[in-house]
Amino acid sequence: MDPTSGNMNVPRYRPKDEAESVKRTSELSDEVLFKLPPPCKECPICFLPIITSITSTYQACCGKFLCNGCIYASGKVAGYDVTKCPCPFCRQPVPQDNEVLKLLRKRVKAKDVNAMHTLACQYYYGGSGATRDVDKALGIFL
């Protein structure tokens, strides 16, 4: 018990803690502690930051994350239905469900982590023509 405050949970001073603290302090430097965080992803078309996956869409044709605003704007400007307009980045036509899975598998073989995540989500939720297979999704995630 701490006699000044009456606190029962005061940790006891141990000399080895001080030695470990000094060692750890010497390992850290201002450069490590105060380095800038990695930059957030940017849309390759408008260069606005993409903060969450809710505001962006992974394009299987070119392997890019594009903000939903650019996807919507390209469809509206071209006069197409937004779901059927070509990719605003690479101008490839929108792939069909079986083509999306084929493109994602190709990107996964190239070690594209965004494609791995997208393909795993397709299997987990059963999207883009993939049958729902949680075990396969977890195999890709892990």
C-alpha positions as CSV (number, residue, x, y, z in Angstrom):
1,M,0.0,0.0,0.0
2,D,1.2,3.5,-0.9
3,P,1.2,5.4,2.4
4,T,0.7,8.8,0.7
5,S,-2.3,8.0,-1.5
6,G,-3.7,4.8,0.0
7,N,-3.4,3.0,-3.3
8,M,-3.1,-0.8,-3.0
9,N,-2.0,-1.5,-6.6
10,V,1.3,0.4,-6.6
11,P,4.0,-1.6,-8.4
12,R,7.2,-2.2,-6.5
13,Y,10.4,-0.8,-7.7
14,R,12.7,-3.5,-9.1
15,P,16.3,-2.7,-10.2
16,K,16.1,-5.0,-13.3
17,D,13.2,-2.9,-14.6
18,E,15.4,0.2,-14.6
19,A,18.2,-1.7,-16.5
20,E,15.7,-2.9,-19.1
21,S,14.3,0.6,-19.4
22,V,17.8,2.1,-20.0
23,K,18.5,-0.6,-22.6
24,R,15.3,0.0,-24.4
25,T,15.8,3.7,-24.4
26,S,19.2,3.3,-26.0
27,E,17.7,1.2,-28.8
28,L,15.1,3.8,-29.7
29,S,16.0,7.0,-31.3
30,D,14.1,10.1,-32.3
31,E,14.2,8.9,-35.9
32,V,12.3,5.7,-35.1
33,L,9.9,7.4,-32.7
34,F,9.0,10.4,-34.8
35,K,9.1,9.0,-38.4
36,L,6.1,9.8,-40.5
37,P,3.4,7.2,-41.0
38,P,3.2,5.5,-44.4
39,P,1.2,7.6,-46.8
40,C,-2.3,6.6,-47.4
41,K,-3.3,5.2,-50.8
42,E,-4.2,7.8,-53.5
43,C,-6.5,7.4,-56.4
44,P,-4.3,7.2,-59.5
45,I,-6.7,9.4,-61.4
46,C,-7.6,12.3,-59.1
47,F,-4.9,11.8,-56.5
48,L,-7.3,12.2,-53.6
49,P,-6.5,10.0,-50.6
50,I,-8.4,6.8,-50.3
51,I,-9.0,6.4,-46.7
52,T,-11.2,3.2,-46.5
53,S,-12.1,0.4,-48.8
54,I,-15.7,1.7,-48.6
55,T,-14.7,4.7,-50.7
56,S,-12.8,2.8,-53.3
57,T,-13.1,-0.2,-55.6
58,Y,-10.4,-2.7,-56.6
59,Q,-10.2,-3.0,-60.4
60,A,-9.3,-6.6,-61.3
61,C,-8.4,-5.6,-64.9
62,C,-5.4,-3.3,-63.9
63,G,-5.0,-4.1,-60.2
64,K,-5.6,-0.5,-59.1
65,F,-7.8,0.9,-56.3
66,L,-9.9,3.7,-57.8
67,C,-12.1,6.1,-55.8
68,N,-15.8,5.6,-56.4
69,G,-16.1,9.2,-57.4
70,C,-13.8,8.7,-60.4
71,I,-15.6,5.5,-61.4
72,Y,-19.0,7.2,-61.1
73,A,-17.7,10.3,-63.0
74,S,-16.3,8.3,-65.9
75,G,-19.5,6.5,-66.3
76,K,-21.6,9.6,-66.3
77,V,-19.3,11.6,-68.6
78,A,-19.3,8.7,-71.2
79,G,-23.1,8.4,-70.9
80,Y,-22.8,4.7,-70.0
81,D,-24.5,2.8,-67.2
82,V,-22.0,3.2,-64.3
83,T,-21.9,-0.6,-63.9
84,K,-21.1,-1.2,-67.5
85,C,-18.6,1.6,-68.3
86,P,-15.0,0.7,-69.0
87,C,-12.3,0.9,-66.3
88,P,-11.4,4.6,-65.9
89,F,-7.7,3.8,-65.5
90,C,-6.9,1.2,-68.2
91,R,-10.1,1.6,-70.4
92,Q,-10.6,-2.2,-70.5
93,P,-14.2,-3.3,-70.7
94,V,-15.8,-4.4,-67.4
95,P,-14.9,-8.1,-67.0
96,Q,-17.7,-10.6,-66.4
97,D,-17.9,-12.6,-63.2
98,N,-15.8,-15.6,-64.4
99,E,-13.3,-13.2,-66.0
100,V,-13.0,-11.3,-62.7
101,L,-12.0,-14.5,-60.8
102,K,-9.5,-15.4,-63.5
103,L,-7.9,-12.0,-63.4
104,L,-7.8,-12.1,-59.6
105,R,-6.1,-15.5,-59.6
106,K,-3.6,-14.2,-62.0
107,R,-2.8,-11.2,-59.8
108,V,-2.6,-13.5,-56.7
109,K,0.1,-15.6,-58.5
110,A,2.0,-12.3,-58.9
111,K,1.8,-11.8,-55.1
112,D,-0.6,-8.8,-55.2
113,V,-1.9,-8.5,-51.7
114,N,-4.9,-6.4,-52.7
115,A,-5.9,-9.1,-55.2
116,M,-5.5,-11.8,-52.5
117,H,-7.8,-9.8,-50.2
118,T,-10.3,-9.2,-52.9
119,L,-10.3,-12.9,-54.0
120,A,-10.6,-14.1,-50.4
121,C,-13.6,-11.7,-49.9
122,Q,-15.2,-13.1,-53.1
123,Y,-15.0,-16.6,-51.8
124,Y,-16.0,-15.6,-48.3
125,Y,-19.1,-13.7,-49.4
126,G,-19.8,-15.6,-52.6
127,G,-19.4,-12.7,-55.0
128,S,-18.4,-12.4,-58.7
129,G,-19.7,-15.9,-59.5
130,A,-17.6,-17.6,-56.8
131,T,-19.4,-20.1,-54.7
132,R,-19.3,-19.3,-51.0
133,D,-16.4,-21.3,-49.6
134,V,-15.1,-20.0,-46.2
135,D,-12.3,-22.6,-46.0
136,K,-10.9,-21.4,-49.3
137,A,-11.2,-17.8,-48.3
138,L,-9.4,-18.4,-45.0
139,G,-6.7,-20.3,-46.9
140,I,-6.1,-17.2,-49.1
141,F,-6.3,-14.8,-46.1
142,L,-3.8,-16.9,-44.1
